[in-house]
Amino acid sequence: MENTDGFIPLHGGYRNLLSYQKAEIIYDGTVYFCNRFFHKYDRTIDQMVQAARSGKQNIAEASMASATSKETEIKLTNVARASLEELLIDFEDFMRTHKIAKWDRNHRLSKRFDELNSTPNANYDTFKKAIEHENPEICTNVMWCLINVTSYLLNRQIKALEKAFLEEGGLRERMYRARVNRRNKK
């Protein structure tokens, strides 16, 4: 919906974005995972936690920046996606070096993940039993699945942002339209 009284659109609201909600679960799960599986001074902890944090924080920052810059919103959303890709590779490295198999789409626990993932208003507690499971295969695969789902959501979000930009334009175009609309009302 266009704001005909001004040119700054509604912005923020990132806590309502499914991508942000999933990224928050990923961050919390990554902190737990790293504390559990890596030695206290292992540099991998900092790398993985910072990648998870960057994913979450850049979604929030992109949402806030959307008020005045669609370009910044798109760039930061892509940074979030790239950070989560880095984290995904870290989890894949862990799986490969610990000889943990990735679940395929037909694996019974992959199907259970899909059930949990479709829970409305899912949070860390929704996945806690799986993330904190004693079997490393379960916790690692759940984190891997969460990151893949969030990356998919971010890909869709970027496509939607691109479409919105093409249809609505950027800040300067909104400023011009608002000024013309105000002039026409007088």
Backbone as a ProteinNet text record, in pm:
[ID]
protein_1_A
[PRIMARY]
MENTDGFIPLHGGYRNLLSYQKAEIIYDGTVYFCNRFFHKYDRTIDQMVQAARSGKQNIAEASMASATSKETEIKLTNVARASLEELLIDFEDFMRTHKIAKWDRNHRLSKRFDELNSTPNANYDTFKKAIEHENPEICTNVMWCLINVTSYLLNRQIKALEKAFLEEGGLRERMYRARVNRRNKK
[TERTIARY]
84	0	88.1	56.8	137.3	96.1	192.6	170.7	155.6	32.8	10.1	34.9	46.9	73	221.8	303.5	447.5	518.5	646.6	723.9	801.5	798.7	867.5	766.8	789.7	693.5	706.5	606.9	617	740.6	812.5	933.4	953.1	1055	1075.3	989	937.6	851.4	925.7	1059	1139.7	1108.6	1063.6	1031.5	914.7	836.5	725.7	769	889.1	938.3	975.6	927	960.1	1111	1174.3	1319.5	1392.5	1347.2	1410.6	1385.9	1263.8	1230.7	1316.9	1332.7	1416.7	1563.1	1608.2	1747.7	1777.9	1680.7	1699.5	1716.2	1638.6	1652.8	1791	1833.9	1965.8	2076.2	2064.4	2165.7	2173.1	2058.6	2056.2	2108	2067	2110.9	2259.7	2312.1	2454.8	2537.4	2493.6	2564.1	2566.2	2451.2	2445.6	2538.4	2528.5	2605.5	2756.1	2800.8	2943.7	2994.8	2916.9	2957.8	2965.5	2884.9	2882.3	2992.5	3017.4	3103.5	3245.7	3274.3	3407.4	3475.1	3607.2	3683	3669.9	3678.7	3656.1	3729.6	3851.7	3931.3	3939.2	3855.8	3854	3800.6	3875.1	3832.9	3703.7	3673	3550.3	3427.6	3431.5	3316.7	3285.8	3387.5	3366.4	3317.8	3376.4	3337.5	3190	3150.6	3012.6	2912	2943.1	2850.7	2835.6	2947	2939.3	2862.8	2876	2799	2649.8	2616	2475.3	2420.8	2501.9	2461	2441.8	2534.2	2525.6	2398.2	2362.7	2238.8	2119.4	2109.4	1995.5	1998.6	2112.4	2121.7	2101.2	2148.1	2133.3	1988.9	1911.5	1768.2	1702.6	1735.3	1678.9	1723.2	1851.2	1903.5	1843.1	1826.9	1765.9	1624	1550.6	1412	1403.3	1493.8	1493.3	1540.2	1636.2	1689	1588.2	1489.1	1392.2	1315.6	1312.4	1240.7	1295.1	1425.3	1484.5	1569	1593.9	1676.9	1643	1575	1547.2	1677.2	1772.3	1900.6	1970.5	1973.9	2037.1	1961.5	1829.4	1749	1783	1792.3	1824.5	1966.2	2061.5	2200.3	2213.2	2152.9	2165.1	2093.2	1982.5	1913.3	2002.7	2073	2166	2286.6	2332.2	2440.7	2395.8	2272.3	2218	2221.1	2177.9	2176.5	2318.6	2413.5	2553	2612.8	2581.9	2631.6	2578.7	2452.7	2395.2	2453.5	2491.2	2557.7	2693.2	2765.4	2893.1	2870.7	2767.6	2735.9	2696.4	2620.5	2580.5	2704.3	2802	2925.1	2998.9	2997.4	3059.7	2991.6	2859.5	2787.9	2817.3	2825.5	2858.8	3000	3093.4	3229.6	3229.2	3152	3141.9	3084.5	2981.3	2918.4	3017.2	3087.2	3182.2	3296.4	3354.7	3470.2	3432.9	3304.5	3257.9	3176	3180.6	3112.9	2964.5	2899.4	2756.2	2684.6	2591.1	2516.6	2411.6	2398.4	2290.6	2161.9	2054.9	1925.7	1878	1821.3	1755.3	1609.4	1539.8	1401.4	1308.2	1340.6	1252.4	1288.8	1395.4	1435.5	1323.8	1295.3	1183.7	1203.8	1328.1	1351.9	1346.6	1372.6	1355.3	1206.9	1125.2	979.5	932.5	995.3	962	1004.6	1119.7	1163.7	1059.3	1008.3	906	783.2	744.9	630.9	661.6	778.7	817.3	827	882.6	903	772.5	666.4	537.8	459.3	518.3	454.2	440.9	319.3	303.3	380.4	441.7	517.5	625.9	690	797.1	910.3	972.4	1087.8	1188.6	1289.7	1393.3	1333.9	1238.7	1177.7	1110.7	1061.9	1000.1	1101.1	1224.8	1330	1429.4	1410	1508	1544.1	1445.5	1470.9	1561.6	1540.6	1621.6	1759.9	1765.1	1893.4	1983.3	1924.8	2002.6	2004.7	1965.3	1961.8	2101.7	2109.2	2240.1	2309.4	2232	2289.1	2331.5	2463	2509.6	2446.4	2407.4	2343.7	2213.8	2138.1	2009.2	2029.3	2110.9	2125.4	2190.5	2288.9	2356.2	2262.2	2187.7	2094.8	1982	1934.2	1828	1879.5	2000.7	2058.9	2077.5	2125.9	2145	2011.2	1906.8	1773.3	1721.7	1739.2	1693.8	1763.2	1891.2	1965.3	1916.2	1893.6	1842.4	1705.8	1618.3	1484.4	1496.2	1580.5	1595.3	1656.9	1752.3	1810.9	1705.6	1620.9	1510.4	1418.2	1384.9	1298.8	1365.8	1495	1566.3	1573.7	1589.5	1586.3	1451.8	1344.1	1210.3	1193.5	1246.6	1236.9	1309.6	1426.8	1502.3	1426.4	1366.8	1286.6	1166.8	1103.2	989.7	1035.9	1152.6	1206.2	1238	1291.4	1320	1190.8	1090.1	960.1	900.6	906.8	852.8	927.1	1057.4	1134.7	1093.8	1078.6	1040.6	901.9	811.6	675.2	663.4	735.4	716.2	829.3	946.1	1061	1130.1	1223.9	1301.5	1258.6	1340.6	1309.9	1287.4	1375.2	1359.6	1228.9	1192	1064.6	946.8	954.7	846.7	840.8	957.6	961.6	895.2	927.7	870.7	718.4	672.4	527.5	455.7	516.3	454.8	444.1	547.5	545.9	441.9	433.1	333.1	193	170.6	38.2	0.1	92.8	64.8	30.7	107	82.1	-56.3	-91.1	-221.1	-338.3	-316.2	-422.9	-452.8	-354.5	-372.6	-455.7
-118.8	0	124.6	217.9	338.2	440.5	508.4	615.7	744.6	794.2	914.1	1042.2	1034.7	1153.5	1180.2	1086.2	1100.9	1003.1	991.2	903.7	795.9	797.8	693.9	584.3	465.3	356.4	296.3	219.4	143.6	55.3	43.3	-37.4	-99.8	-181.9	-256.8	-381.4	-424.4	-541.2	-670.5	-666.4	-784.8	-902.6	-875.8	-986.5	-1070.5	-1013.9	-1088.3	-1168.3	-1144.1	-1217.1	-1359	-1454.5	-1594.5	-1616.6	-1547.5	-1561.5	-1517.2	-1409.4	-1362.1	-1461.6	-1510.7	-1605.6	-1731	-1782	-1900.8	-1867.7	-1748.6	-1708.4	-1697.8	-1656.4	-1649.2	-1789.9	-1884.8	-2024.4	-2075.8	-2043.1	-2085.6	-2027.8	-1900.9	-1839.1	-1912.5	-1929	-1995.4	-2138.9	-2208.9	-2346.3	-2355.6	-2259.1	-2257.8	-2234.8	-2143.5	-2119.6	-2248.5	-2314	-2440	-2544	-2561.4	-2660.8	-2638.8	-2516.3	-2485.7	-2510.2	-2470	-2493.2	-2642.2	-2719.5	-2863.1	-2939.9	-2905	-2987.9	-2935.5	-2814.6	-2760.6	-2726	-2730.1	-2692.2	-2542	-2501.6	-2363.7	-2259.9	-2286.1	-2186.9	-2213.6	-2299.8	-2330.8	-2210.1	-2163.7	-2047.8	-2074.1	-2201.1	-2235.9	-2182.2	-2180.5	-2130.4	-1987.3	-1901.8	-1761.4	-1746.8	-1822.1	-1813.6	-1851.7	-1962.9	-2011.4	-1920.3	-1879.5	-1793.1	-1658.6	-1604.1	-1475.7	-1487.2	-1598.9	-1618.9	-1627.7	-1700.1	-1711.2	-1575.8	-1501.1	-1368.2	-1274.2	-1279	-1193.6	-1222.6	-1349.2	-1383.9	-1316.7	-1329.1	-1271.9	-1119	-1062.3	-916.8	-844.6	-902.4	-836.2	-837.8	-936.1	-934.5	-816.7	-798.4	-686.5	-552.6	-539.6	-414.2	-382.9	-484.9	-465.3	-413.5	-469.8	-428.9	-282.5	-241.2	-102.5	-7.4	-50.7	33.4	50.4	-37.1	-33.4	97.5	171.9	299	396.5	396.2	495.3	437.6	306.4	250.8	105.8	85.4	-51.2	-120.7	-44.2	-102.9	-160.3	-83.6	-130.6	-249.6	-245.1	-356.9	-485.4	-475.3	-593.1	-641.3	-548.4	-586.5	-655.9	-599.9	-658.1	-792.6	-806.1	-935.4	-1039.5	-998.4	-1089.8	-1121.3	-1024.7	-1050.6	-1154.2	-1143.4	-1243.2	-1381	-1388.6	-1516.4	-1570.6	-1484.2	-1526.3	-1573.6	-1506.5	-1547.9	-1685.3	-1708.8	-1840.3	-1948.7	-1912.7	-2009.5	-2048.4	-1950.4	-1978.4	-2074	-2047.9	-2133.5	-2274.1	-2282	-2411.8	-2495	-2431.6	-2501.4	-2549.6	-2467.9	-2512.6	-2637.6	-2640	-2759.7	-2878.7	-2854.8	-2962.8	-3014.9	-2924.5	-2967.1	-3056.2	-3015	-3095.6	-3233.5	-3235.9	-3363.7	-3453.1	-3394.7	-3472.6	-3526.2	-3440.6	-3481.9	-3574.4	-3576.3	-3667.1	-3783.2	-3795.1	-3905.3	-3915	-3799.1	-3790.2	-3774.2	-3862.6	-3858.6	-3747.6	-3680.7	-3582.2	-3657.9	-3612.5	-3674.5	-3634.7	-3730.5	-3693.9	-3660	-3612.1	-3564.6	-3675	-3800.9	-3910.8	-3973.8	-3927.9	-3981.2	-3952.7	-4047.7	-4031.2	-3909.6	-3880.5	-3764.4	-3633.3	-3640.1	-3522.7	-3487.4	-3588.5	-3565.9	-3509.4	-3556.6	-3502.9	-3356.3	-3325.4	-3185.8	-3100.5	-3149.7	-3076	-3047.5	-3143.4	-3123.4	-3011.8	-3018.9	-2914.6	-2779	-2779.1	-2654.5	-2586.2	-2662.2	-2602.1	-2555.5	-2566.3	-2519.1	-2367.3	-2315.2	-2169.3	-2109.5	-1995.5	-1925.3	-2011.9	-2093.6	-2180.8	-2095.9	-2147.8	-2082.2	-2189.3	-2151	-2246.9	-2367.3	-2340.5	-2450.8	-2553.7	-2510.3	-2602	-2707.5	-2666	-2753.8	-2799.4	-2754.6	-2777.3	-2924.3	-3010.5	-3153.2	-3209.7	-3164.4	-3212.4	-3147.3	-3016.2	-2945.2	-2993.3	-3020.7	-3061.9	-3214	-3286.8	-3433.2	-3488.9	-3598.6	-3658.7	-3713.7	-3748.4	-3802	-3685.5	-3672.4	-3561.8	-3560.7	-3677	-3682	-3601.4	-3614.1	-3544.6	-3394.2	-3351.5	-3206.8	-3140.1	-3204.8	-3145.4	-3136.2	-3241.1	-3239	-3138.7	-3124.6	-3026.4	-2885.9	-2855.8	-2724.3	-2704.3	-2807.6	-2801.9	-2774.8	-2843	-2822.8	-2681.8	-2632.7	-2497.6	-2392.3	-2408.8	-2312.9	-2318.7	-2438.1	-2450	-2385	-2406.6	-2346.1	-2194	-2142.6	-1997.2	-1937.4	-2005.8	-1958.3	-1953.6	-2053.6	-2055.1	-1934.8	-1908.6	-1794.2	-1662.9	-1652.4	-1530.2	-1513.9	-1623.1	-1615.5	-1560.6	-1612.1	-1562.9	-1416.7	-1379.9	-1242.1	-1148	-1187.1	-1103.7	-1088.2	-1194.7	-1186	-1091.9	-1099.9	-1011	-865.4	-842	-706.2	-651.1	-736.5	-695.7	-656.9	-739.6	-712	-581.4	-561.9	-439.3	-316.6	-326.9	-214.3	-181.2	-284.7	-261.5	-198.5	-235.5	-182.1	-45.6	-24.8	96.5	196.5	150.2	239.3	254.2	348.7	374	502.4	547	664.5	789.6	816	938.3	938.8	823	815.4	836.8	780.8	800.4	946.3	1007.4	1148.7	1235	1208.2	1285.5	1267.5	1141.7	1115.6	1184.1	1181	1244.6	1395.6	1454.6	1599	1635.9	1557.1	1583.1	1564.8	1461.3	1437	1552.7	1601.5	1713.7	1839.9	1862.4	1980.3	1971.1	1850.3	1832	1846.3	1823.4	1836.9	1981.4	2069.6	2212.5	2285.5
0	0	0	-86.5	-99.6	4.7	59.3	155.5	75.8	60.1	-21	57.2	189.5	270.8	288.1	257.9	274.2	183.6	203.7	115.9	190.1	322.6	398.2	430	372.4	393.2	532.9	568.9	692.9	682.9	792.3	791	928.5	938.5	1062.6	1054.8	1164.6	1164.2	1137.8	1148.1	1117.1	1208.2	1330	1422.1	1370.7	1279.9	1219.6	1097	1048.3	931.2	971.3	895.8	921.5	910.2	816.4	800.7	927.3	990.6	1114.2	1227.9	1238.7	1344.3	1333.5	1212.2	1190.9	1217.9	1176.7	1199.4	1348.6	1425.9	1571	1630.8	1582.4	1626	1586.6	1466.2	1418.1	1506.4	1540.8	1626.7	1761.3	1826.3	1957.1	1946.7	1841.8	1821.4	1793.1	1719.7	1688.4	1814.9	1898.6	2025.6	2107.8	2118.2	2192.8	2129.7	1999.5	1926.4	1946.6	1928.9	1940.1	2082.3	2180.6	2318.8	2349.6	2283.6	2308.5	2234.4	2109.6	2025.4	2003.1	2041.7	2018.9	2151.6	2151	2270	2291.9	2414.6	2457.2	2371.2	2331.4	2259.3	2108.6	2058.3	1915.1	1838.7	1738.2	1658.6	1582.5	1560.8	1488.3	1560.4	1691.6	1769.5	1728.2	1732	1697.7	1554.4	1462.2	1321	1302.1	1361.5	1342.7	1412.6	1534.6	1608.9	1538.1	1488	1417.5	1285.8	1215.6	1091.8	1124.7	1231.7	1272.4	1316.2	1391.2	1437.2	1317.9	1224.2	1106	1026.4	1015.6	946.2	1009.9	1139.9	1213.5	1212	1245.3	1258.9	1125.6	1016.7	887.2	838.4	879	845.8	916.2	1044.2	1120.9	1062.3	1034.7	980.6	844	760.9	628.7	642.9	736.1	758.1	801.1	887.6	933.3	822.7	742.4	633.8	521.1	515.7	405.9	399.1	507.8	509.6	406.6	389.4	299.7	186.7	189.2	83	52.8	-59	-104.7	-142.2	-196.7	-233.7	-110.4	-2.1	121.6	178	171.2	220.3	144.6	13	-68.5	-37.9	-30.5	-3.2	132.3	235.3	369.1	380.4	310.7	309.4	242.6	138.4	72.4	161.7	239.8	335	437.6	482.7	575.9	512	389.3	316.8	301	267.8	250.6	383	490.5	622.2	659.4	630.7	661.3	570.6	448.7	360.2	419.1	471	537.5	655.8	733.1	846.9	801.6	693.8	638.7	603.7	542.7	506.3	631.1	737.8	863.1	917.4	912.5	958.7	867.1	736.7	643.4	668.9	699.9	733.8	857.4	957.3	1079.7	1046.9	966.3	930.7	854.8	759.5	679.4	765.4	850.3	930.4	1045.6	1080.9	1186.9	1131	998.7	927.9	965.1	963.2	990.2	856.7	830.3	703.7	706.6	590.9	576	544.5	605.3	578.3	438.9	366.8	241.7	273.5	175.6	196	246.5	219.5	258.8	393	453.7	584.5	685.2	770.4	865.4	956	994.1	1079.8	1001.2	873.4	788.6	781.2	773.9	772.5	907.7	1016.3	1149	1157.8	1099.9	1095.3	1024.3	910.7	835.7	922	1004.6	1095.8	1195	1257	1352.9	1284.6	1165.2	1092.7	1053.9	1043.2	1006.9	1129.5	1247.7	1370.6	1366.4	1383.4	1386.4	1504.9	1483	1587.1	1649.9	1567	1616	1674	1778.6	1838.6	1879.2	1953.3	1991	2063.8	2150.7	2226.3	2136	2021.1	1925.4	1879.3	1862.6	1810.2	1916.5	2039.3	2146	2164.8	2168.5	2190.5	2080.2	1957.4	1845.1	1844.4	1865.2	1863.8	1977.3	2091.6	2208	2225.9	2122.4	2129.2	2152.5	2225.4	2255.1	2130.4	2028.4	1905.2	1814.6	1786.8	1702	1562.7	1511.8	1380.1	1380.4	1486.3	1492.5	1505.5	1600.8	1619.7	1498.6	1439.1	1323.1	1203.2	1178.3	1064.7	1085.1	1206.4	1232.5	1206.2	1250.3	1223	1072.2	1005.6	860.8	790.3	833.9	774.6	801.4	923	957.2	870.2	849.9	767.7	623	570.9	434	418.9	514.9	510.2	513.1	600.6	613.5	487.9	429.6	302.9	193.3	189.4	92.6	115.4	241.3	273.3	232.4	256.9	218.8	67.8	-5.1	-151.6	-199.1	-141.2	-177.3	-137.6	-22.2	25.4	-71.3	-117.3	-211.2	-343.2	-390.7	-514	-494.2	-378.2	-348.8	-339.5	-281.7	-272.9	-411.7	-496.1	-633.8	-705.8	-691.1	-755	-702.8	-570.4	-510.7	-561.5	-575.4	-626.9	-769.8	-852	-991.2	-1001.3	-911.3	-915.2	-848	-737.9	-657.8	-668.5	-711.3	-719.4	-585.2	-584.3	-463.6	-396.1	-304.4	-223	-307.5	-403.4	-483.5	-561.3	-614.1	-686.9	-593.2	-472.7	-373.8	-329	-312.5	-273.1	-379.6	-505.1	-614.9	-619.3	-610.4	-613.7	-497.7	-379	-261.7	-282.6	-337.7	-362.3	-466.1	-574	-679.5	-620.7	-545.7	-484	-391.9	-315.2	-223.6	-302.2	-409	-492.6	-558.4	-603.2	-669.7	-572.6	-443.4	-344.2	-311.5	-333.5	-298.9	-397.9
[MASK]
++++++++++++++++++++++++++++++++++++++++++++++++++++++++++++++++++++++++++++++++++++++++++++++++++++++++++++++++++++++++++++++++++++++++++++++++++++++++++++++++++++++++++++++++++++++++++

